[in-house]
Amino acid sequence: MRIVIFMLMLISGVGHSSETCLDMVSDVDTIMAAKEQGRYRYAIGDGQAAVDISDNPSFATYLRRANQWLKTHNPRAHTPCPVNTTTVQLLQQQQLPANTQVHHLLSPFELRQHNNDKVALLFHGLTDSPFSYHSLAAYFYRQGFTVRTVLLPGHGSAAAQLQDVEFSQWQQLARYAINRAANEFDQVVIGGYSTGAALAMAELIADPHRANIRALMLWSPASEPHNKNGWLAKWIDRVPFVNWIDKDADIDFAKYESFPFAAAALAHQAMSRISQDALTEAELPNIPLFVVQSEVDTTIDARATLNMLKVWHDPQKRPQTRHDMLVFYGQQQAAKALLGAAFDIRSYSCQRGQPPCEDVIDISHIGVVNAPQHPYYGRQGLYRNCGSYLEDDARYRQCKVGEVIVGERSAANLSQQRPLKRLTYNPFYAQLKQDMSAFLARVMQ
């Protein structure tokens, strides 16, 4: 099957040197053909779906291996990709070539300071890549941090490779990256987005006494999905020929749009390790917690995140609890009612037509980590997330090229006359940076 897909790509001219990653997202006919044929759903070759770290390599060696792995397996690896984020500019000052290709932007990276004082180690989410941190990485670097990102096994090539990964490989990578950071830097901040947040939190709970860990920062943490049947995914995945929950075009060069059952099973394993019961029974690390959560998040149950935070915020177990902070995109009363009046909650809500939201209805799960100025996912970015209409080609096409509304993919928003483009940036990003700075000022020595 993968050979057939690759031949279709060659016949159709996909990957030709004159084409860029931006041409793909702006050509609706290419998008519709890719959605139908699945031409980007499968990786090149059948080889290993993860970078080898069994020999505990230096982080620089890990980065080189990961980049080589991407060039070998990603069908668009060498496609020119002129997406000039601030992090790209910073990386070009250190080691990245001027003419970036897809493999450069998907690779794990290190923004290096001239000291070993402090590092921010960032774990991306399910179906994502290190590119999802191009806004936050620039922020942390400007705060004086060395910034490290990793590439979760099964990511960076094509969605089908998530079917070739074991959860233990994610755990191995998390353990490797955290131990490396803790051994090489005086102060470590661990960051996680979505499933990466669950993975990071679970690894810290598994070894709660590591030295040098100063804080855990989570954006849209994968606490518990709205669909409470995630545990079934691993069994469904074993049924022959029943492999996919969603089949999309996978036009987004930096994130899988198709979603196999195997991916849901992996996410369930990560979340089960930070369930309310698991946290109640665990010895929690005595480090401050920073959480960003949208009340209307349709991927993750916001109330489950608040319950998770309530268990974590226990002064009997964690004296550092006084430094915890929640950035909540919704009504503050809902969070205060559960967490208590003393909890530091910073809340923000969109008012239609009012800055900074303007045309944004509400804040999505996937938008919180990207600045409005992001050249690809931001307010003026070319990419449109239209995965709510996979079964309706007319609506899907309209979403890609027509007039849209912008927000989370809730039932209310999807019922509007115009199609919904899922929000891919955070209109409150300037405020988020201020809140992160206030939190870091409390916890860093």
C-alpha positions in Angstrom: 0.0 0.0 0.0 2.8 2.5 0.9 4.6 1.8 -2.4 1.3 2.5 -4.3 0.8 5.8 -2.5 4.4 6.8 -3.1 4.1 6.0 -6.9 0.9 8.1 -7.0 2.9 11.0 -5.5 5.6 10.7 -8.1 3.1 10.5 -11.0 1.2 13.5 -9.7 4.3 15.5 -9.2 4.0 15.8 -5.5 7.3 16.7 -3.9 8.6 18.4 -7.1 11.3 20.9 -6.2 9.2 23.9 -7.4 6.4 23.1 -5.0 6.5 24.4 -1.4 4.7 23.3 1.7 2.6 26.5 1.4 1.4 25.7 -2.2 -0.2 22.5 -0.8 -2.4 24.2 1.8 -3.6 26.9 -0.6 -4.6 24.7 -3.5 -8.1 23.2 -2.8 -7.9 20.7 -5.7 -4.7 19.3 -4.3 -6.3 19.1 -0.9 -9.3 17.3 -2.1 -7.2 14.8 -4.1 -5.0 14.1 -1.1 -8.0 13.6 1.0 -9.4 11.1 -1.4 -6.2 9.2 -2.2 -4.5 9.4 1.2 -1.2 10.3 -0.6 0.4 11.7 2.6 -1.1 9.2 5.0 1.8 6.7 4.7 5.5 7.0 5.4 8.3 6.0 3.0 9.5 2.5 3.8 8.5 0.2 6.6 11.5 0.8 8.9 11.7 1.8 12.6 9.1 4.3 13.7 11.4 5.8 16.4 14.9 7.2 16.7 17.3 4.8 18.5 18.3 6.2 21.9 19.2 2.8 23.5 22.8 3.9 23.9 21.8 7.1 25.8 23.3 9.4 23.2 24.2 13.1 23.7 21.4 15.4 22.9 23.3 16.7 19.9 23.6 13.1 18.6 19.9 12.5 19.2 19.0 15.6 17.2 21.2 14.4 14.3 19.6 11.0 14.3 16.1 12.4 14.4 16.8 14.6 11.5 18.2 11.7 9.5 15.1 9.6 10.4 12.8 12.3 9.1 14.6 12.6 5.8 14.3 8.9 5.4 10.6 8.4 6.3 8.7 11.7 5.6 7.4 11.7 2.0 7.7 15.6 1.9 11.0 15.8 3.8 12.8 17.8 1.1 9.9 20.0 0.0 10.9 23.7 0.4 9.0 25.2 3.3 9.5 29.0 3.7 7.7 29.4 7.0 9.7 32.1 8.7 8.7 31.8 12.4 10.7 33.6 15.1 12.1 30.3 16.1 13.3 29.6 12.6 15.1 32.9 12.6 16.8 32.0 15.9 17.7 28.6 14.7 19.2 30.0 11.5 21.5 32.1 13.7 22.7 28.9 15.4 22.6 26.0 12.9 19.7 26.0 10.5 20.3 26.6 6.8 18.6 29.6 5.2 16.5 27.6 2.7 14.4 25.5 5.1 12.7 22.3 4.0 10.0 20.3 5.7 12.4 18.1 7.6 14.1 21.1 9.2 10.8 22.4 10.6 9.7 19.0 11.9 13.0 18.1 13.6 13.5 18.3 17.3 15.7 21.3 18.0 17.8 23.1 20.6 18.0 26.8 21.0 21.2 27.1 23.0 22.2 29.8 25.5 25.9 30.3 26.4 25.5 28.7 29.8 23.9 25.7 31.5 21.8 27.8 33.9 18.3 26.8 32.9 16.5 24.8 30.2 12.9 24.5 29.1 12.3 20.9 27.8 9.1 20.8 25.7 7.0 17.7 24.7 4.6 18.1 21.8 1.1 16.6 21.5 -0.4 13.6 19.7 -0.2 13.9 15.9 1.9 17.1 16.3 5.6 17.8 15.9 8.2 20.2 17.5 7.0 22.8 15.1 4.0 23.3 17.5 6.4 25.0 19.9 7.7 27.6 17.5 5.9 30.4 19.4 6.6 29.2 22.9 10.2 28.3 22.2 11.0 31.9 21.2 9.4 33.1 24.4 11.5 30.8 26.6 14.7 31.6 24.8 14.1 35.3 25.3 13.6 34.6 29.0 17.2 33.2 29.1 16.4 29.5 28.8 18.1 27.0 26.5 15.1 25.4 24.8 15.0 21.7 23.9 12.2 19.8 22.1 11.9 16.1 21.2 10.0 14.1 18.5 7.7 11.5 19.9 8.1 8.1 18.2 5.7 7.7 15.3 5.6 11.4 14.6 7.1 13.6 11.9 6.6 11.2 9.0 3.0 10.1 8.3 0.0 9.2 10.4 0.1 5.5 9.6 3.4 5.2 11.5 1.5 5.7 14.8 0.3 2.2 14.2 3.9 1.0 14.6 4.6 2.5 18.0 4.5 1.1 21.6 3.7 3.4 24.5 6.9 2.2 26.2 8.9 4.0 23.4 7.2 7.3 24.4 8.1 6.6 28.0 11.7 5.8 27.1 12.1 9.1 25.2 10.5 11.1 28.0 12.8 9.5 30.6 15.9 10.0 28.4 15.1 13.7 27.7 14.3 14.6 31.3 17.3 12.8 32.7 19.6 14.5 30.2 18.2 17.9 31.0 18.3 17.4 34.8 22.0 16.2 34.6 23.2 18.9 32.3 21.4 22.1 33.6 21.1 23.8 37.0 17.4 24.4 36.6 14.8 22.6 34.5 11.3 23.6 33.5 9.3 20.7 31.9 6.6 21.7 29.4 3.9 19.6 27.8 1.1 20.3 25.3 -1.9 18.0 25.1 -0.8 14.4 25.2 2.8 15.6 25.7 1.6 17.2 28.9 0.2 13.8 30.2 3.4 12.1 29.2 5.6 14.6 31.0 3.5 14.6 34.1 3.4 10.8 34.3 7.2 10.6 34.0 7.7 13.1 36.8 5.3 11.2 39.0 7.2 7.9 38.2 10.4 9.5 39.6 9.3 12.4 41.8 12.6 13.1 43.5 14.7 14.3 40.5 17.0 17.2 41.3 16.9 20.5 39.5 13.2 20.3 38.3 11.8 23.7 39.1 8.3 23.6 37.5 5.9 21.8 35.3 4.0 23.9 32.6 1.1 22.4 30.7 -0.9 23.7 27.8 -4.3 22.1 27.0 -3.2 19.0 29.1 -4.6 15.7 28.1 -6.4 14.9 31.3 -9.4 13.0 30.1 -11.2 13.1 26.7 -14.8 14.0 26.2 -15.3 10.6 24.7 -15.1 8.2 27.7 -14.7 5.1 25.5 -11.0 5.7 24.8 -10.1 2.5 26.5 -11.8 0.6 23.6 -9.4 2.0 21.0 -6.7 -0.6 21.6 -9.2 -3.4 21.1 -10.7 -1.9 17.9 -7.2 -1.4 16.6 -6.7 -5.1 16.6 -9.7 -5.8 14.3 -8.3 -6.4 10.8 -8.9 -3.6 8.3 -10.4 -1.3 11.0 -7.5 1.1 11.3 -8.7 4.7 11.1 -11.0 7.0 13.1 -10.5 9.9 10.7 -9.0 10.1 7.2 -8.1 13.6 6.2 -5.9 15.1 3.5 -2.8 15.5 5.8 -1.9 18.7 3.9 -0.6 20.2 7.1 3.1 19.6 6.8 3.6 19.9 10.6 0.7 17.9 12.0 -1.1 14.7 11.1 -4.7 15.3 10.1 -5.6 11.6 9.8 -6.1 9.7 13.0 -5.7 6.0 13.5 -7.3 3.9 16.3 -3.7 3.2 17.4 -3.2 6.9 18.2 -6.2 6.9 20.5 -4.9 3.9 22.3 -1.6 5.5 22.9 -3.3 8.7 24.2 -5.4 6.6 26.5 -2.4 4.9 28.0 -0.8 8.3 28.7 -4.0 9.8 30.3 -4.6 6.7 32.4 -1.3 7.4 34.2 -2.5 10.8 35.4 -6.2 10.0 36.2 -7.7 11.4 39.3 -7.3 8.0 41.0 -3.7 7.6 39.9 -2.8 11.1 41.2 -4.5 10.5 44.5 -2.5 7.4 45.1 0.8 8.7 43.8 3.6 10.6 45.5 3.6 13.9 43.6 6.7 15.8 43.0 7.0 19.0 45.0 7.2 21.4 42.1 4.9 24.2 41.1 2.3 23.6 38.3 1.2 26.0 35.6 -1.8 25.0 33.5 -3.6 26.6 30.5 -7.1 25.3 29.7 -10.0 26.4 27.6 -13.4 25.9 29.2 -15.0 24.9 25.8 -12.1 22.5 24.8 -13.8 19.8 22.7 -10.8 17.4 22.7 -10.2 17.3 26.4 -12.8 17.6 29.2 -12.0 20.9 30.9 -13.7 19.8 34.2 -11.4 16.7 34.3 -8.4 19.1 34.0 -9.7 21.1 36.9 -10.2 18.0 39.0 -6.6 16.9 38.1 -5.4 20.3 39.2 -7.3 20.1 42.4 -5.7 16.8 43.4 -2.3 18.2 42.5 -2.9 21.4 44.4 -2.6 19.8 47.9 -0.7 21.7 50.5 -0.4 18.6 52.6 1.5 16.8 49.9 3.2 19.7 48.1 4.4 22.8 50.0 5.1 24.5 46.6 1.4 24.5 45.9 1.3 28.3 46.7 3.0 28.9 43.3 0.4 27.0 41.2 -1.3 29.0 38.5 -4.2 28.4 36.1 -4.8 30.4 32.9 -8.5 29.7 32.1 -10.2 30.6 28.9 -13.8 30.8 30.2 -15.8 31.9 33.2 -13.6 32.2 36.3 -16.4 31.3 38.7 -16.6 27.8 37.3 -12.9 27.2 38.1 -13.0 29.0 41.4 -16.0 26.9 42.5 -13.9 23.8 42.2 -10.4 25.0 43.1 -11.2 27.6 45.8 -11.0 31.3 46.1 -7.3 31.3 47.0 -6.1 29.5 43.8 -4.4 31.9 41.4 -6.6 31.9 38.3 -6.2 34.2 35.4 -9.3 34.1 33.2 -10.0 35.5 29.7 -13.1 35.2 27.5 -13.7 36.3 23.9 -16.3 39.0 23.2 -17.2 39.0 19.5 -16.0 42.0 17.7 -13.8 43.1 20.6 -10.0 42.9 20.6 -8.0 40.8 20.9 -10.6 38.2 19.7 -12.2 40.3 16.9 -13.8 37.5 14.8 -12.9 34.7 17.2 -15.9 33.1 19.0 -14.0 31.0 21.6 -10.6 29.3 22.3 -9.8 25.9 20.9 -7.7 23.1 22.3 -5.2 23.4 19.5 -4.9 27.2 19.5 -3.5 28.0 22.9 0.3 27.5 22.0 0.4 29.7 18.9 0.8 33.5 18.7 -1.6 35.4 16.4 1.5 36.5 14.5 2.5 32.9 13.7 3.0 32.9 9.9 1.4 29.5 9.4 -1.2 29.0 12.1 -1.8 32.6 13.1 -4.5 35.2 12.2 -3.1 35.7 8.7 -1.7 32.2 8.3 -2.6 30.1 5.2 -3.5 26.9 7.0 -7.2 26.2 7.7 -8.3 23.3 10.0 -11.5 21.9 8.5 -11.5 18.4 9.9 -15.0 18.8 11.2 -16.4 18.2 7.7 -14.6 15.0 6.6 -17.9 13.4 5.6 -19.2 16.5 3.7 -16.9 17.4 0.8 -18.9 20.5 -0.1 -18.7 21.9 3.4 -15.1 20.8 3.6 -14.2 22.7 0.4 -16.1 25.7 1.5 -14.3 25.7 4.8 -10.9 25.6 3.0 -11.6 28.5 0.6 -14.8 30.4 1.6 -16.1 32.6 4.4 -15.8 31.0 7.8 -16.4 31.5 11.5 -13.5 30.8 13.8 -13.5 29.0 17.2 -13.6 25.6 18.8 -15.5 22.8 17.0 -18.5 22.8 19.4 -22.0 21.7 18.4 -23.1 25.3 18.7 -20.4 26.6 16.4 -20.8 23.8 13.9 -24.6 24.6 13.6 -23.9 28.1 12.2 -24.6 28.9 8.6 -21.0 29.5 7.7 -18.6 26.6 8.1 -16.2 26.6 11.1 -12.5 27.0 10.8 -11.1 25.6 14.0 -9.0 28.2 15.8 -5.3 27.5 15.4 -3.9 30.5 17.4 -4.4 32.2 20.8 -5.8 35.7 20.6 -4.8 36.1 24.3 -1.1 35.2 23.6 0.2 38.5 24.8 -1.5 38.0 28.1 -0.3 34.4 28.3 3.3 35.6 28.0 2.7 38.0 30.9 1.2 35.2 33.0 4.0 32.8 32.2 6.5 35.4 33.2 4.8 36.1 36.5 4.8 32.3 37.2 8.5 31.9 36.3 9.5 34.8 38.4 8.0 33.0 41.4 9.6 29.6 40.8 13.1 30.2 39.3 16.0 30.9 41.7 
